Amino acid sequence: MKVTIRRLMELVRFILLFVTCTLISYGIITILSSHLLPANPYHEPHGNAVKVVKIIDQTKMHNVDWYYSRLQLFFMVGE
């Protein structure tokens, strides 16, 4: 099977076009995501926001059974 120069050049041109289009689309997606997504989605909220997560100190955990029962209920029921 002979590979002609013309066929080889078509393959090289296709690969270059594919890589170029891939890089351009990656750049466009990167630019759009940097403009659309917030810079820090986990920043402290402003206004009348309510904190819903309470960090539990390991030294002050006196009722561990309640947390285990709530976790078990969550896994069983999904609430």
C-alpha positions in Angstrom: 0.0 0.0 0.0 1.5 3.3 -1.1 0.9 6.5 0.8 1.1 9.5 -1.5 2.3 12.9 -0.5 -1.1 14.4 -1.2 -2.8 11.9 1.1 -0.2 12.6 3.8 -0.6 16.3 3.5 -4.4 16.0 3.8 -3.9 14.0 7.0 -1.5 16.6 8.4 -3.9 19.4 7.5 -6.8 17.6 9.1 -4.8 17.1 12.3 -3.7 20.7 12.4 -7.3 21.9 11.8 -8.6 19.5 14.5 -6.0 20.7 17.1 -6.7 24.4 16.2 -10.4 24.0 16.6 -10.0 22.2 19.9 -7.7 24.8 21.3 -10.0 27.6 20.2 -13.1 26.0 21.7 -11.2 25.3 25.0 -10.2 29.0 25.1 -13.8 30.1 24.5 -15.1 27.8 27.2 -12.4 28.9 29.7 -13.2 32.6 29.1 -17.0 32.0 29.4 -16.6 30.0 32.6 -14.4 32.7 34.2 -17.0 35.3 33.4 -20.1 33.4 34.3 -19.0 31.6 37.5 -18.5 33.5 40.7 -14.9 34.1 41.8 -15.5 32.6 45.3 -18.8 30.7 45.6 -18.1 30.0 49.3 -17.7 33.6 50.4 -19.5 34.8 53.5 -23.0 35.9 52.5 -24.2 39.5 52.9 -27.5 40.8 54.1 -30.0 38.8 56.1 -28.5 35.4 55.3 -28.7 32.6 57.9 -25.9 30.2 58.5 -27.2 26.6 58.2 -24.1 24.6 59.1 -22.8 24.5 62.7 -19.3 23.1 63.2 -19.2 20.7 66.1 -16.2 20.8 68.4 -14.9 17.3 69.1 -14.1 18.1 72.7 -17.7 19.3 73.4 -19.6 16.4 71.8 -21.6 15.0 74.7 -24.6 13.5 72.8 -22.9 11.5 70.0 -25.7 9.0 69.7 -28.2 11.7 68.5 -25.8 12.5 65.6 -25.5 8.8 64.7 -29.2 8.3 64.8 -29.8 11.4 62.6 -27.2 10.1 60.1 -28.8 6.7 60.1 -32.2 8.2 59.5 -30.8 10.3 56.6 -29.3 7.2 54.9 -32.5 5.1 55.4 -35.1 7.7 54.5 -33.2 10.4 52.7 -34.4 13.2 55.0 
